[in-house]
Amino acid sequence: MLARKWISNSKHVLENIPIENRAMKVDITQEELPKLKTLGVTWIAESDIFIFDIGETKISKDMTKRDYMKKISTLFDPLGF
């Protein structure tokens, strides 16, 4: 199995990965590395920071337990942040 779509927060590491095996948005000649989204979590590779973009949530008085669970489950957090 060939691993592909590699990304790293180190340009030195990316230089040693063949271009065809890098993530499509990665261009090490640019100033900054791209932001990538995986499983609902955005990773800013340059500064090695995770961002959660959950958007605006409207809560009403008539919400049920099921509605609350739907809102909570819109963010998939496998790492437990």
Backbone as JSON Lines, residues from 0, in Angstrom:
{"i":0,"aa":"M","n":[0.85,-1.17,0.0],"ca":[0.0,0.0,0.0],"c":[0.9,1.24,0.0]}
{"i":1,"aa":"L","n":[0.66,2.12,-0.9],"ca":[1.43,3.35,-1.02],"c":[0.68,4.47,-0.31]}
{"i":2,"aa":"A","n":[1.31,5.07,0.69],"ca":[0.71,6.21,1.38],"c":[0.87,7.46,0.52]}
{"i":3,"aa":"R","n":[-0.21,8.22,0.38],"ca":[-0.15,9.43,-0.41],"c":[-0.93,10.54,0.28]}
{"i":4,"aa":"K","n":[-0.95,11.73,-0.33],"ca":[-1.59,12.92,0.2],"c":[-0.95,13.34,1.53]}
{"i":5,"aa":"W","n":[0.37,13.35,1.55],"ca":[1.12,13.73,2.75],"c":[1.1,15.23,2.93]}
{"i":6,"aa":"I","n":[1.09,15.65,4.2],"ca":[1.26,17.06,4.57],"c":[2.01,17.08,5.89]}
{"i":7,"aa":"S","n":[2.79,18.11,6.07],"ca":[3.55,18.28,7.31],"c":[3.62,19.76,7.61]}
{"i":8,"aa":"N","n":[3.89,20.1,8.85],"ca":[4.08,21.51,9.18],"c":[5.54,21.93,9.0]}
{"i":9,"aa":"S","n":[6.37,21.02,8.49],"ca":[7.78,21.3,8.23],"c":[8.03,21.25,6.72]}
{"i":10,"aa":"K","n":[8.5,22.36,6.17],"ca":[8.8,22.4,4.74],"c":[9.99,21.49,4.41]}
{"i":11,"aa":"H","n":[10.89,21.32,5.37],"ca":[12.04,20.43,5.16],"c":[11.57,18.98,4.93]}
{"i":12,"aa":"V","n":[10.58,18.54,5.69],"ca":[10.03,17.19,5.51],"c":[9.33,17.09,4.16]}
{"i":13,"aa":"L","n":[8.55,18.11,3.8],"ca":[7.81,18.08,2.54],"c":[8.73,18.07,1.32]}
{"i":14,"aa":"E","n":[9.91,18.66,1.44],"ca":[10.85,18.64,0.32],"c":[11.3,17.23,-0.03]}
{"i":15,"aa":"N","n":[11.29,16.34,0.95],"ca":[11.74,14.96,0.74],"c":[10.62,14.01,0.31]}
{"i":16,"aa":"I","n":[9.4,14.53,0.19],"ca":[8.26,13.72,-0.26],"c":[8.02,14.05,-1.73]}
{"i":17,"aa":"P","n":[7.93,13.04,-2.58],"ca":[7.68,13.31,-4.01],"c":[6.39,14.11,-4.21]}
{"i":18,"aa":"I","n":[6.38,14.96,-5.21],"ca":[5.24,15.85,-5.46],"c":[3.94,15.07,-5.65]}
{"i":19,"aa":"E","n":[4.01,13.93,-6.32],"ca":[2.78,13.15,-6.56],"c":[2.22,12.51,-5.3]}
{"i":20,"aa":"N","n":[3.0,12.44,-4.23],"ca":[2.53,11.86,-2.96],"c":[2.12,12.92,-1.94]}
{"i":21,"aa":"R","n":[2.3,14.2,-2.27],"ca":[1.9,15.28,-1.36],"c":[0.41,15.55,-1.5]}
{"i":22,"aa":"A","n":[-0.14,16.22,-0.49],"ca":[-1.53,16.67,-0.59],"c":[-1.62,17.64,-1.76]}
{"i":23,"aa":"M","n":[-2.75,17.68,-2.43],"ca":[-2.88,18.45,-3.66],"c":[-2.68,19.95,-3.45]}
{"i":24,"aa":"K","n":[-3.03,20.48,-2.29],"ca":[-2.95,21.91,-2.06],"c":[-1.56,22.37,-1.62]}
{"i":25,"aa":"V","n":[-0.63,21.47,-1.45],"ca":[0.68,21.82,-0.9],"c":[1.61,22.33,-1.99]}
{"i":26,"aa":"D","n":[2.08,23.54,-1.79],"ca":[3.08,24.14,-2.67],"c":[4.14,24.75,-1.75]}
{"i":27,"aa":"I","n":[5.3,24.09,-1.63],"ca":[6.3,24.54,-0.66],"c":[7.02,25.8,-1.11]}
{"i":28,"aa":"T","n":[6.78,26.26,-2.34],"ca":[7.4,27.5,-2.78],"c":[6.64,28.72,-2.27]}
{"i":29,"aa":"Q","n":[5.4,28.53,-1.83],"ca":[4.62,29.64,-1.29],"c":[5.06,29.95,0.13]}
{"i":30,"aa":"E","n":[4.68,31.12,0.59],"ca":[5.07,31.59,1.92],"c":[4.47,30.72,3.03]}
{"i":31,"aa":"E","n":[3.17,30.44,2.93],"ca":[2.49,29.69,3.98],"c":[1.98,28.35,3.47]}
{"i":32,"aa":"L","n":[1.88,27.4,4.37],"ca":[1.28,26.11,4.04],"c":[-0.24,26.26,4.15]}
{"i":33,"aa":"P","n":[-0.99,25.42,3.45],"ca":[-2.45,25.58,3.42],"c":[-3.14,25.09,4.7]}
{"i":34,"aa":"K","n":[-4.41,25.5,4.82],"ca":[-5.28,24.96,5.87],"c":[-5.95,23.72,5.28]}
{"i":35,"aa":"L","n":[-6.03,22.66,6.06],"ca":[-6.67,21.44,5.59],"c":[-7.77,21.03,6.55]}
{"i":36,"aa":"K","n":[-8.84,20.47,6.03],"ca":[-9.96,20.05,6.85],"c":[-10.11,18.54,6.78]}
{"i":37,"aa":"T","n":[-10.16,17.92,7.95],"ca":[-10.34,16.49,8.04],"c":[-11.29,16.16,9.18]}
{"i":38,"aa":"L","n":[-12.35,15.44,8.89],"ca":[-13.32,15.0,9.89],"c":[-13.87,16.15,10.72]}
{"i":39,"aa":"G","n":[-14.13,17.29,10.07],"ca":[-14.73,18.43,10.75],"c":[-13.75,19.29,11.53]}
{"i":40,"aa":"V","n":[-12.49,18.96,11.48],"ca":[-11.47,19.73,12.2],"c":[-10.54,20.36,11.17]}
{"i":41,"aa":"T","n":[-10.31,21.66,11.27],"ca":[-9.4,22.35,10.37],"c":[-8.03,22.44,11.02]}
{"i":42,"aa":"W","n":[-7.0,22.1,10.25],"ca":[-5.62,22.15,10.75],"c":[-4.86,23.2,9.96]}
{"i":43,"aa":"I","n":[-4.3,24.18,10.67],"ca":[-3.43,25.17,10.05],"c":[-2.02,24.63,10.19]}
{"i":44,"aa":"A","n":[-1.48,24.13,9.1],"ca":[-0.2,23.42,9.13],"c":[0.96,24.33,9.53]}
{"i":45,"aa":"E","n":[0.95,25.56,9.07],"ca":[2.06,26.48,9.33],"c":[2.29,26.69,10.82]}
{"i":46,"aa":"S","n":[1.22,26.91,11.57],"ca":[1.35,27.17,13.01],"c":[0.98,25.96,13.86]}
{"i":47,"aa":"D","n":[0.59,24.85,13.23],"ca":[0.23,23.6,13.91],"c":[-0.89,23.82,14.93]}
{"i":48,"aa":"I","n":[-1.99,24.4,14.46],"ca":[-3.14,24.71,15.31],"c":[-4.38,24.05,14.72]}
{"i":49,"aa":"F","n":[-5.25,23.51,15.6],"ca":[-6.53,22.97,15.19],"c":[-7.61,24.02,15.42]}
{"i":50,"aa":"I","n":[-8.56,24.11,14.47],"ca":[-9.67,25.06,14.57],"c":[-10.98,24.29,14.38]}
{"i":51,"aa":"F","n":[-11.95,24.61,15.18],"ca":[-13.28,24.03,15.05],"c":[-14.22,25.12,14.56]}
{"i":52,"aa":"D","n":[-14.76,24.94,13.37],"ca":[-15.7,25.91,12.81],"c":[-17.09,25.28,12.86]}
{"i":53,"aa":"I","n":[-17.84,25.67,13.87],"ca":[-19.16,25.06,14.05],"c":[-20.28,25.93,13.51]}
{"i":54,"aa":"G","n":[-19.94,27.13,13.06],"ca":[-20.96,28.01,12.51],"c":[-21.86,28.57,13.6]}
{"i":55,"aa":"E","n":[-22.87,29.28,13.16],"ca":[-23.79,29.89,14.1],"c":[-24.89,28.91,14.45]}
{"i":56,"aa":"T","n":[-25.18,28.78,15.72],"ca":[-26.19,27.85,16.19],"c":[-27.35,28.64,16.78]}
{"i":57,"aa":"K","n":[-28.53,28.35,16.29],"ca":[-29.73,28.99,16.83],"c":[-30.41,28.03,17.79]}
{"i":58,"aa":"I","n":[-30.61,28.49,18.99],"ca":[-31.25,27.67,20.02],"c":[-32.58,28.3,20.36]}
{"i":59,"aa":"S","n":[-33.61,27.48,20.35],"ca":[-34.94,27.98,20.7],"c":[-35.43,27.3,21.97]}
{"i":60,"aa":"K","n":[-36.48,27.84,22.53],"ca":[-37.05,27.28,23.76],"c":[-37.71,25.92,23.51]}
{"i":61,"aa":"D","n":[-38.07,25.64,22.27],"ca":[-38.81,24.42,21.94],"c":[-37.91,23.25,21.58]}
{"i":62,"aa":"M","n":[-36.61,23.37,21.8],"ca":[-35.69,22.29,21.42],"c":[-35.86,21.1,22.35]}
{"i":63,"aa":"T","n":[-35.77,19.92,21.73],"ca":[-35.87,18.68,22.5],"c":[-34.47,18.12,22.75]}
{"i":64,"aa":"K","n":[-34.39,17.05,23.52],"ca":[-33.1,16.4,23.75],"c":[-32.5,15.93,22.43]}
{"i":65,"aa":"R","n":[-33.36,15.44,21.56],"ca":[-32.89,14.98,20.24],"c":[-32.28,16.14,19.44]}
{"i":66,"aa":"D","n":[-32.91,17.31,19.5],"ca":[-32.38,18.48,18.8],"c":[-31.01,18.89,19.35]}
{"i":67,"aa":"Y","n":[-30.86,18.84,20.65],"ca":[-29.57,19.16,21.26],"c":[-28.5,18.16,20.82]}
{"i":68,"aa":"M","n":[-28.84,16.89,20.78],"ca":[-27.88,15.87,20.35],"c":[-27.48,16.06,18.89]}
{"i":69,"aa":"K","n":[-28.42,16.48,18.04],"ca":[-28.1,16.76,16.64],"c":[-27.08,17.89,16.54]}
{"i":70,"aa":"K","n":[-27.3,18.94,17.32],"ca":[-26.37,20.08,17.3],"c":[-24.98,19.66,17.79]}
{"i":71,"aa":"I","n":[-24.93,18.88,18.84],"ca":[-23.66,18.44,19.41],"c":[-22.92,17.53,18.44]}
{"i":72,"aa":"S","n":[-23.64,16.66,17.76],"ca":[-23.0,15.68,16.87],"c":[-22.55,16.27,15.54]}
{"i":73,"aa":"T","n":[-22.81,17.55,15.28],"ca":[-22.34,18.14,14.03],"c":[-20.82,18.33,14.04]}
{"i":74,"aa":"L","n":[-20.22,18.27,15.19],"ca":[-18.77,18.37,15.3],"c":[-18.21,17.01,15.68]}
{"i":75,"aa":"F","n":[-17.46,16.42,14.77],"ca":[-16.82,15.13,15.03],"c":[-15.46,15.4,15.64]}
{"i":76,"aa":"D","n":[-15.23,14.95,16.87],"ca":[-14.01,15.27,17.6],"c":[-13.32,13.98,18.05]}
{"i":77,"aa":"P","n":[-12.59,13.31,17.12],"ca":[-11.98,12.03,17.47],"c":[-10.84,12.14,18.47]}
{"i":78,"aa":"L","n":[-10.23,13.32,18.59],"ca":[-9.09,13.47,19.49],"c":[-9.5,13.94,20.88]}
{"i":79,"aa":"G","n":[-10.75,14.27,21.07],"ca":[-11.24,14.64,22.39],"c":[-10.85,16.05,22.82]}
{"i":80,"aa":"F","n":[-10.74,16.97,21.86],"ca":[-10.45,18.36,22.24],"c":[-11.62,18.97,22.93]}
